[in-house]
Amino acid sequence: MMPTVIGSLARIADFDRNPYDLASLDMTAWASGDYVLGEVTGAPSELYNVENCVGDMIPVDIGDYVIGALGNRAATLEGVGSWADVRDGKMQALTSAALFGAFTSLSKLVPDPISFVYRGHIVRAGTKVRMTDFALQTDATKFAVPTILLFGTSMSAGKTTTGRLACELLSTAGLNVVGSKLTGAGRYRDVLSFKQHGAAEIFDFVDVGLPSTVVAEKEFRAAIRPLLHHIDSREPDFLVAEAGASPLEPYNGAAAIGELGDNICCRILCASDPYAAFGVEKAFGLVPDLVAGPATNTTAGIDLVLKLTGVPGLNIIDPASVPKFRKFLEARLDVNLG
């Protein structure tokens, strides 16, 4: 067999330690969250890399095998697709985490994604192996952790960058911080960067068996509650929680914010431009405490954000803004960050 890369959606599984078999199943038996094996095909592009279980990007070539999971994606800037759109076993990587499906809409600005041919489901004892087999589970729903919420106007709006700095400032002050990505399409590197910048522990929806959060709201809520309870059990001082995409997209961002409820003590909106910040605030009805992201790249943007929304903006990627961001967090969280 050619080399097999285990995609990061399988980081909760044990395929690197325990044996498994393959079985080719009819599509009527397929479902989101199933682990499957794909063989790399097509014409390699710069996207022919797979994120492995520790977040490294591994180059793949024609004939290599990749373990991933079936799922859905609905990205405004890149592509839309689903496992349900796979035909004749021809699949694509909807994300580098080996989220398997077939694109039905793809931005012309994005290189051709990795193509695969379906080689079978991962099975044990004749039963297909699913992400939920390895998911955190509990019947308890307690959650009372003060939460810094990062939400956005779209993908690539600066949420992860802002979250990294929040984790760094809080942890440097000696606070116990957990980082989490509650919605999105499974990739490990975003939430992993929270740990690299000071979060004591990190969790995301993959930990509760979801390849992405483009699922029915009832399914999402049933999965996210055990995750929030598990975070609560770790007794952190603060949770830095990123809601991928925007609350108005089909990733269940609004449901995630609803589950956090009154525990949200700081709301940071990351916006692609000032008008998008105004649009999300008016359409979703959640007034942020701060606006960050590309909308604040210049003083003109910051001034327009304030004019449109009445909310101050801060250019997080400017090192000169770090003291201001520290003071903002101190005021909102009632802590001393030194």
C-alpha positions as CSV (number, residue, x, y, z in Angstrom):
1,M,0.0,0.0,0.0
2,M,1.1,3.5,-0.7
3,P,1.8,5.9,2.2
4,T,-1.2,6.7,4.3
5,V,-1.6,10.2,5.9
6,I,-4.1,10.5,8.8
7,G,-5.9,13.8,8.5
8,S,-6.4,15.9,11.5
9,L,-10.1,15.1,11.7
10,A,-8.9,11.7,12.9
11,R,-6.8,13.2,15.8
12,I,-9.4,12.0,18.3
13,A,-9.2,8.4,16.9
14,D,-6.6,5.6,17.3
15,F,-5.8,4.7,13.7
16,D,-2.1,5.2,14.4
17,R,-2.2,2.6,17.2
18,N,-4.8,0.0,16.5
19,P,-5.7,-2.0,13.3
20,Y,-8.7,-1.4,11.1
21,D,-10.2,-2.8,8.0
22,L,-11.7,-1.3,4.8
23,A,-15.2,-2.0,3.4
24,S,-16.7,-0.3,0.3
25,L,-20.2,0.8,1.3
26,D,-23.1,1.9,-0.8
27,M,-23.8,5.7,-0.5
28,T,-27.1,4.9,1.2
29,A,-25.0,3.8,4.2
30,W,-22.8,6.9,4.2
31,A,-23.2,9.7,6.8
32,S,-21.4,12.9,8.0
33,G,-18.7,11.9,10.4
34,D,-17.9,8.5,8.9
35,Y,-14.1,7.8,8.6
36,V,-13.1,6.8,5.1
37,L,-10.0,6.2,3.1
38,G,-9.4,8.1,-0.1
39,E,-6.7,7.7,-2.8
40,V,-5.1,10.9,-4.1
41,T,-5.9,11.6,-7.8
42,G,-6.0,14.6,-10.1
43,A,-3.3,17.2,-11.1
44,P,-1.3,18.3,-8.0
45,S,-1.6,22.0,-7.1
46,E,-0.4,24.0,-4.1
47,L,-3.3,22.7,-2.1
48,Y,-2.0,19.1,-2.3
49,N,-1.1,19.1,1.4
50,V,-3.0,17.4,4.2
51,E,-3.0,18.6,7.8
52,N,-2.1,15.7,10.0
53,C,-3.0,14.9,13.6
54,V,-0.5,17.3,15.2
55,G,-1.2,20.2,12.8
56,D,1.7,19.7,10.3
57,M,1.0,20.1,6.6
58,I,2.0,16.9,4.8
59,P,2.5,17.0,1.0
60,V,0.6,14.2,-0.9
61,D,1.0,12.9,-4.4
62,I,-0.9,10.8,-6.8
63,G,-1.6,7.3,-5.3
64,D,-1.1,8.3,-1.7
65,Y,-3.8,7.3,0.8
66,V,-5.5,9.7,3.2
67,I,-7.8,8.9,6.1
68,G,-10.5,11.6,6.6
69,A,-14.1,12.1,7.4
70,L,-17.2,12.8,5.4
71,G,-18.7,16.2,6.1
72,N,-20.0,19.5,4.8
73,R,-18.6,23.0,4.2
74,A,-20.3,26.3,3.3
75,A,-17.5,28.9,3.1
76,T,-18.4,32.3,1.7
77,L,-14.9,33.1,0.4
78,E,-13.7,29.7,-0.8
79,G,-16.1,26.9,-1.5
80,V,-19.3,25.0,-0.8
81,G,-19.7,21.2,-0.8
82,S,-20.9,18.1,0.9
83,W,-20.3,14.4,1.2
84,A,-23.8,14.0,-0.2
85,D,-22.7,15.5,-3.5
86,V,-20.0,12.8,-4.1
87,R,-20.7,10.8,-7.3
88,D,-19.1,7.6,-8.5
89,G,-16.7,7.7,-5.6
90,K,-15.0,11.0,-6.8
91,M,-14.3,13.2,-3.8
92,Q,-12.3,16.3,-2.9
93,A,-10.8,17.7,0.2
94,L,-13.2,20.4,1.4
95,T,-10.5,21.5,3.9
96,S,-6.9,20.5,4.4
97,A,-8.0,18.5,7.5
98,A,-9.3,15.8,5.1
99,L,-12.9,16.8,5.3
100,F,-14.2,14.7,2.4
101,G,-17.0,15.7,0.1
102,A,-17.5,17.2,-3.4
103,F,-17.5,20.9,-4.1
104,T,-20.7,22.3,-5.8
105,S,-19.4,25.9,-5.7
106,L,-15.7,26.9,-5.7
107,S,-14.1,30.4,-5.9
108,K,-12.1,31.0,-9.0
109,L,-9.5,32.5,-6.8
110,V,-8.8,29.2,-5.1
111,P,-6.4,26.6,-6.7
112,D,-7.8,23.2,-7.5
113,P,-8.3,21.2,-4.3
114,I,-7.0,17.7,-3.7
115,S,-9.0,15.1,-5.6
116,F,-9.6,11.6,-4.3
117,V,-11.3,8.4,-5.2
118,Y,-13.2,6.6,-2.5
119,R,-11.4,3.4,-1.4
120,G,-13.7,2.4,1.4
121,H,-15.0,3.1,4.9
122,I,-12.8,2.4,8.0
123,V,-14.5,-0.6,9.7
124,R,-13.9,-2.7,12.8
125,A,-15.8,-5.9,13.4
126,G,-17.9,-5.2,10.3
127,T,-19.1,-1.8,11.6
128,K,-18.1,1.5,10.2
129,V,-16.0,3.7,12.4
130,R,-17.3,7.2,13.1
131,M,-16.0,10.3,14.7
132,T,-18.7,10.0,17.4
133,D,-17.1,6.7,18.5
134,F,-14.3,8.8,20.0
135,A,-16.2,11.9,21.1
136,L,-16.3,13.5,24.6
137,Q,-19.6,12.4,26.2
138,T,-21.5,13.4,29.3
139,D,-25.1,14.0,30.3
140,A,-24.1,17.0,32.4
141,T,-24.6,20.5,30.9
142,K,-23.1,22.8,33.6
143,F,-21.1,25.7,32.1
144,A,-20.2,28.8,34.0
145,V,-16.9,29.9,32.6
146,P,-16.4,33.7,31.9
147,T,-16.0,33.8,28.1
148,I,-14.4,36.1,25.6
149,L,-16.4,35.6,22.4
150,L,-14.7,36.1,19.1
151,F,-17.2,36.3,16.2
152,G,-16.9,37.7,12.7
153,T,-18.4,39.0,9.5
154,S,-17.1,36.0,7.5
155,M,-14.2,33.6,7.4
156,S,-10.7,35.2,7.4
157,A,-11.8,38.2,9.3
158,G,-9.1,38.1,12.0
159,K,-10.8,36.0,14.8
160,T,-7.9,33.6,15.3
161,T,-5.3,36.3,15.3
162,T,-7.3,38.2,17.9
163,G,-7.8,35.1,20.0
164,R,-4.1,34.3,20.0
165,L,-3.3,37.7,21.5
166,A,-6.0,37.4,24.1
167,C,-4.6,34.0,25.1
168,E,-1.1,35.4,25.3
169,L,-2.0,38.4,27.4
170,L,-4.2,36.4,29.9
171,S,-1.8,33.5,30.3
172,T,1.2,35.8,30.7
173,A,-0.6,37.4,33.6
174,G,-0.8,34.0,35.3
175,L,-4.5,33.2,34.4
176,N,-5.6,29.7,33.4
177,V,-7.0,30.1,29.9
178,V,-8.8,27.5,27.7
179,G,-9.0,28.2,24.0
180,S,-11.8,26.8,21.8
181,K,-13.2,27.0,18.4
182,L,-16.9,26.2,18.6
183,T,-18.0,26.4,15.0
184,G,-16.4,26.1,11.6
185,A,-15.0,23.4,9.2
186,G,-12.5,21.1,10.8
187,R,-8.9,22.3,10.7
188,Y,-6.6,22.0,13.7
189,R,-4.2,24.8,13.2
190,D,-6.5,27.6,14.2
191,V,-7.3,26.3,17.7
192,L,-3.8,24.8,18.0
193,S,-2.4,28.3,17.6
194,F,-4.3,29.3,20.8
195,K,-2.2,26.7,22.7
196,Q,1.0,27.9,21.1
197,H,0.1,31.4,22.5
198,G,-0.5,30.4,26.0
199,A,-3.8,28.6,26.4
200,A,-3.4,25.8,28.9
201,E,-5.8,23.5,27.0
202,I,-7.7,23.7,23.7
203,F,-10.9,22.1,22.4
204,D,-13.1,22.3,19.4
205,F,-16.1,20.6,17.8
206,V,-14.0,17.8,16.5
207,D,-13.6,16.7,20.1
208,V,-17.3,16.0,20.2
209,G,-17.4,14.1,16.9
210,L,-18.3,16.8,14.4
211,P,-16.2,17.1,11.2
212,S,-17.7,20.6,10.7
213,T,-20.6,22.4,12.2
214,V,-22.7,22.6,9.0
215,V,-25.2,20.2,10.6
216,A,-28.8,20.5,11.9
217,E,-29.0,22.9,14.9
218,K,-30.4,20.1,17.1
219,E,-27.4,17.9,16.3
220,F,-25.0,20.8,16.9
221,R,-26.5,21.7,20.3
222,A,-26.4,18.1,21.4
223,A,-22.7,17.9,20.6
224,I,-21.6,21.3,21.9
225,R,-23.2,21.0,25.4
226,P,-20.9,18.1,26.5
227,L,-17.9,20.1,25.1
228,L,-18.8,23.2,27.2
229,H,-19.4,21.0,30.3
230,H,-15.9,19.4,29.8
231,I,-14.4,22.9,29.5
232,D,-16.2,23.9,32.7
233,S,-14.8,20.8,34.5
234,R,-11.2,22.0,33.7
235,E,-12.0,25.1,35.9
236,P,-10.3,27.8,33.8
237,D,-10.3,31.4,34.7
238,F,-11.5,32.3,31.2
239,L,-12.5,30.7,27.9
240,V,-11.4,32.3,24.7
241,A,-14.1,31.0,22.3
242,E,-14.0,31.5,18.5
243,A,-17.1,31.1,16.5
244,G,-15.9,30.4,13.0
245,A,-17.4,32.2,10.0
246,S,-20.3,34.6,11.0
247,P,-23.4,34.0,13.1
248,L,-25.6,34.3,10.0
249,E,-23.9,31.6,8.1
250,P,-25.0,27.9,8.3
251,Y,-22.3,26.9,10.8
252,N,-24.5,27.3,13.8
253,G,-22.7,30.3,15.1
254,A,-25.9,31.8,16.5
255,A,-26.6,28.5,18.3
256,A,-23.1,28.5,19.8
257,I,-23.5,32.1,21.1
258,G,-26.9,31.1,22.6
259,E,-25.3,28.1,24.4
260,L,-22.6,30.4,25.9
261,G,-25.4,32.7,27.1
262,D,-24.8,35.0,30.0
263,N,-21.3,33.6,30.5
264,I,-20.1,35.9,27.7
265,C,-18.3,38.8,29.4
266,C,-16.5,40.3,26.4
267,R,-17.6,40.4,22.7
268,I,-15.1,41.1,20.0
269,L,-16.3,41.4,16.4
270,C,-13.7,40.8,13.8
271,A,-14.8,42.4,10.5
272,S,-13.6,42.3,7.0
273,D,-14.6,46.0,6.5
274,P,-16.5,48.7,8.4
275,Y,-19.7,48.1,6.5
276,A,-19.6,44.4,7.2
277,A,-19.3,45.2,10.9
278,F,-22.4,47.4,10.7
279,G,-24.2,44.7,8.8
280,V,-23.6,41.9,11.2
281,E,-24.4,44.1,14.2
282,K,-27.8,45.2,12.7
283,A,-28.7,41.8,11.2
284,F,-27.7,39.6,14.2
285,G,-28.5,42.1,16.9
286,L,-25.3,41.5,19.0
287,V,-23.5,44.7,19.9
288,P,-19.7,44.1,20.3
289,D,-17.5,45.7,22.9
290,L,-14.7,46.0,20.3
291,V,-14.2,45.7,16.6
292,A,-11.0,44.2,15.2
293,G,-9.8,42.6,12.0
294,P,-9.1,44.1,8.5
295,A,-11.8,46.7,9.1
296,T,-9.4,48.4,11.5
297,N,-6.2,48.2,9.4
298,T,-6.1,52.0,9.1
299,T,-7.3,55.0,11.1
300,A,-9.8,55.7,8.3
301,G,-11.3,52.2,8.9
302,I,-11.4,52.7,12.7
303,D,-13.1,56.1,12.3
304,L,-15.7,54.6,10.0
305,V,-16.3,51.7,12.3
306,L,-17.0,54.1,15.1
307,K,-19.3,56.2,12.9
308,L,-21.3,53.3,11.7
309,T,-21.5,51.1,14.8
310,G,-20.7,53.4,17.7
311,V,-18.1,50.8,18.8
312,P,-14.4,51.5,19.0
313,G,-12.0,49.6,16.7
314,L,-8.4,48.4,17.3
315,N,-5.8,47.2,14.9
316,I,-4.7,44.1,16.7
317,I,-1.9,43.2,14.3
318,D,-0.2,46.6,15.0
319,P,2.3,46.0,17.9
320,A,1.5,49.5,19.1
321,S,-2.0,48.4,19.8
322,V,-1.1,45.7,22.3
323,P,-1.1,48.0,25.4
324,K,-4.5,49.3,24.3
325,F,-5.8,45.8,23.9
326,R,-4.4,44.9,27.3
327,K,-6.2,47.8,28.9
328,F,-9.4,46.9,27.1
329,L,-9.3,43.4,28.5
330,E,-8.5,44.6,32.0
331,A,-11.6,46.8,31.9
332,R,-13.9,44.3,30.4
333,L,-12.8,41.3,32.5
334,D,-12.0,43.2,35.8
335,V,-8.5,41.7,36.0
336,N,-5.0,43.1,36.3
337,L,-2.8,41.9,33.3
338,G,0.3,43.7,34.5
